[in-house]
Amino acid sequence: MIHIFSERCIGCKLCERACLFGGITVSGKTPMLTDQCTGCGVCITVCPKQALAAAEHKEVLQHSNLDAYRGILIIAEQREGVLHTVSCELTAAARQLADQRGTQVSAALLGQGISGLAERLVAHGADTVYIADAPFLQRYRTLPYSRILSSLIAELRPEIVLCGATTIGRDLAPRLANHFRTGLTADCTGLAIDRDGTLLQTRPAFGGNIMATITTPRHRPQMATVRPGVLQPQPVRSGSGVIVPLTVTEEPSDDAVQILKTMPKDKPAVSLEQAQVIVAGGRGLGDGKNFTLLQELAQVLNAEIGASRGAVDLGWIGHEHQVGQTGKTVRPKIYIACGISGAVQHLAGMQASDIIIAINNDPYAPIFQTAHFGLVGDVHVIVPELIHQLRQ
């Protein structure tokens, strides 16, 4: 159904011309629905004054005053009773943003038997943690999770909502953004806030060739998903927070999709996200066989093997080793880039490393602008010498 805000109509008749079914007419400055209206919503998209809205979004549009929204809400994520690290990362980042804004940080966590996880969110900066603990929330399902969180967001009216760019977050966040008719920036690699509370959301754009800063100036809440590993998850305080249990009930519509069986995925042998040292190779190695040289160096350093997308696309190494925008985001203490030019897509996944060491025979390679230490020369000469020196 379409809801009409007659006082906003300017009589432009764009809605009348856009409707293919003759479902709306405009007399003067008064829109009227006809029996032919199908509720498709095309009239909503062309109205320049938001005089039309889907009926379920009436409340959102009536409260369009941006000053009515305050605070930051984190959609925390757990799987099988284990809090996802991205939830801690987001909470710590939200704490910093909230301190600049002079506001509060809240977190919402859904599941079964998960009340004990709230303290970790408090330790990372949450002032209030809302817990929905019920058997029907044990495993993630889109409908009940989005229903409960939509209700909570409508009640709290946060100006910012942050969610992890995980498989769950990428399913949940767009549904919430659509419900509130607000913008969503996906896969952010950086967050900041300006003086008037506008969230500055940075993410790679145009195939990773530029870093774009995106804002949502006219709608609330401002929503973003952030890639795991991009932000620091370290606890920021030892104070106490408020834990609020939510009363939730299962609805028949929640069973529209049922989980019949869960098949656990085999844990990968490569754990780049937790690695303290990573030795990564790119197309500059010249041949996939030369990854054995990097494996030898990694063995000496007790390191994991990473790779650029170029090396993976050539079939030299598996995708589970890929670091970058379309691979994994890592934050090791030492990252050694061998034969990697340093495209923006790759830098997006490793530039937060504590120490970056680049080895490349091109002195003008972009990787040297990011690296803390650079070695210009043939990787096939430098790496064997490194191995020799380390073994000494």
Protein Blocks (a to p, Z undefined) as FASTA:
>chain_A
ZZddfklpgolommmmmpmnlpaccehjaccddfklgolommmmmmmnlpaccfklmmmm
mmmcfklpgcjddddddeehiacfklmmmmmmmmmmmmmnopacddddedehilmmmmmm
mmnopabdcddddfklmpacfklmmmmmmmmmmmnopabdcdddbfklmmmmmmmmmmno
pacdehiabdcddfkopacddddeehhlaccddddfkbccddddddehkaccbdfbfcdc
ddddddddddfklmmpccfbdcdddddfbdfklpmbdcdddfknopaklmmmmmmmmmmn
opacdddfklmmnopacfklpgcjklccdddfbdcdehiaoiaklmmmmmmpfbacdddf
bfkbfklmmpmbdceddfklmmmmmmmmmmZZ
